[in-house]
Amino acid sequence: MAPRSDATRPITDRAKQSIFDVLAPLIPDAIVFDCFCGTGSMGLECLSRGAVRAWFFDADRSALDGLRKNIDAVRVKDRSKVLAGDIFKLIKSAPDRAGLIFLDPPYRFLVERPAPLMALAEEFAQKHAAPDATLVFRHDTKDKLTLPGWTPYDVRTYGTMTIELLKMARNSE
């Protein structure tokens, strides 16, 4: 159930299927962070495919209302944790290390607030990601942002949307 505003940008079925074809082996038994989750389609899809738990982060009340209804509808409340508010503060309260992180900020963040996103990505890499974690970063095709602590291994473009799959960068020691 999507909110009645432009606060969320639902992903196309084609793009979602393509990404989940790649992510399929990573999902069973994973802990998932769905950041800027909207109505939670990515995290909920992971739960339906065998993820252990999904943490949903968003500040938009309308989207969160839809998320809670969706969690109830697919009966995964026991494996879902919804954190409402500013992800830049809330991430500190997530005790798990995620194996799969979806980072789908409102597109304006890449233009207006790239520094907090970069800091968030670095915090994921240092404190909140499992050693073999994958970060799925969705953004407008014309926007570019290098996320500290992460290295792209697959980049896909669908119209004006780019989805980057990243692994934690390894120090060359």
C-alpha positions in Angstrom: 0.0 0.0 0.0 1.6 3.3 -1.1 1.1 6.7 0.5 -1.0 9.3 -1.3 1.9 11.7 -1.8 5.1 12.0 -3.8 7.2 11.1 -0.8 8.0 7.6 -2.2 9.3 6.5 -5.6 8.1 3.0 -6.2 10.6 0.8 -8.1 9.5 -0.6 -11.4 8.7 -4.4 -11.5 11.4 -4.9 -14.1 14.1 -3.2 -12.1 13.0 -5.0 -8.9 13.0 -8.4 -10.5 16.4 -7.8 -12.1 18.0 -6.7 -8.8 16.4 -9.6 -6.8 17.7 -12.1 -9.4 21.2 -10.9 -8.5 20.6 -10.7 -4.7 18.7 -14.0 -4.4 21.7 -16.0 -3.0 22.4 -13.3 -0.4 18.9 -13.2 1.1 18.3 -16.5 3.0 19.1 -15.9 6.7 20.1 -12.3 6.1 19.5 -9.3 8.3 18.3 -6.5 6.1 18.3 -2.7 6.6 15.8 -0.9 4.3 16.8 2.7 4.6 14.4 5.5 3.4 12.1 2.5 3.0 8.8 4.1 2.0 6.3 1.4 2.1 9.0 -1.3 2.6 8.9 -3.2 -0.7 12.6 -4.1 -0.7 12.7 -5.3 2.9 9.4 -7.1 2.6 10.5 -8.9 -0.5 13.6 -10.0 1.4 11.5 -11.3 4.3 9.4 -13.2 1.8 12.5 -14.8 0.4 13.9 -16.0 3.7 15.6 -13.1 5.4 15.7 -13.5 9.2 14.8 -9.9 10.1 14.3 -6.5 8.4 14.9 -3.1 9.9 12.8 -0.4 8.2 13.9 3.3 8.5 11.8 6.2 7.3 10.6 9.6 8.5 7.5 10.1 6.3 4.4 9.3 8.4 2.2 8.5 5.4 4.8 6.0 4.1 5.2 4.5 7.5 1.4 4.0 7.8 1.5 2.1 4.5 4.6 0.1 5.7 2.8 -1.0 8.9 -0.2 -2.1 6.9 2.0 -4.0 4.5 3.9 -5.7 7.4 0.5 -6.8 8.8 -0.8 -7.9 5.4 2.2 -10.2 4.8 2.3 -11.4 8.4 6.0 -10.6 9.2 5.6 -8.4 12.2 7.6 -10.7 14.3 10.6 -10.3 11.9 10.2 -6.6 11.3 11.5 -3.6 13.2 10.2 -0.1 12.2 12.3 2.9 13.2 10.4 6.1 12.5 12.4 9.3 12.2 15.8 10.6 11.2 17.9 7.6 10.0 21.1 9.6 10.6 20.2 9.3 14.4 18.2 6.1 14.4 20.9 3.9 12.9 22.8 4.0 16.1 20.0 2.0 17.8 20.1 -0.9 15.4 22.0 -3.6 17.3 22.3 -6.0 14.3 24.9 -6.1 11.6 23.2 -6.2 8.2 24.1 -8.5 5.4 22.0 -6.5 2.9 21.4 -2.8 3.1 19.1 -0.9 0.8 19.9 2.8 0.6 17.2 4.6 -1.4 17.3 8.2 -0.2 15.0 10.9 -1.7 16.9 12.1 -4.8 17.2 15.6 -3.3 19.6 14.2 -0.7 22.3 13.5 -3.3 22.2 17.2 -4.3 21.3 19.0 -1.1 22.9 16.7 1.6 25.6 14.4 0.2 27.8 14.7 3.2 25.3 13.0 5.6 24.7 10.2 3.1 28.5 9.7 2.8 28.8 9.6 6.6 25.9 7.2 6.8 27.5 4.8 4.3 30.8 5.0 6.1 29.1 4.2 9.4 27.4 1.2 7.8 30.8 -0.1 6.7 32.5 0.5 10.1 29.7 -0.5 12.5 26.5 -1.9 11.1 27.4 -4.1 8.1 28.4 -7.8 8.2 31.8 -8.4 6.7 30.4 -9.7 3.5 27.5 -7.2 3.3 26.1 -5.8 0.1 24.7 -2.3 -0.2 22.1 -1.5 -2.8 22.2 2.2 -3.6 19.4 3.7 -5.8 19.7 7.2 -7.2 18.9 9.3 -10.2 21.2 8.4 -13.2 22.5 12.0 -13.5 23.7 12.0 -9.9 27.0 10.5 -8.8 28.2 9.9 -5.3 31.1 7.8 -4.1 30.1 6.1 -0.8 33.1 5.8 1.6 33.9 2.3 2.6 32.1 0.7 -0.4 33.1 -0.4 -3.8 30.6 -0.9 -6.7 30.6 -4.4 -8.3 27.4 -4.1 -10.4 25.7 -1.0 -11.8 22.4 -1.1 -13.6 20.4 1.7 -15.2 16.7 1.7 -15.8 15.6 4.9 -17.5 16.5 7.7 -15.2 17.2 5.4 -12.2 20.6 3.8 -11.4 21.0 1.0 -9.0 24.5 0.3 -7.7 25.4 -2.9 -5.9 28.4 -2.4 -3.6 30.6 -4.5 -1.3 32.7 -3.2 1.6 36.0 -1.8 0.4 39.0 -3.8 1.6 42.1 -2.1 2.8 45.1 -3.0 0.7 47.3 -4.0 3.7 
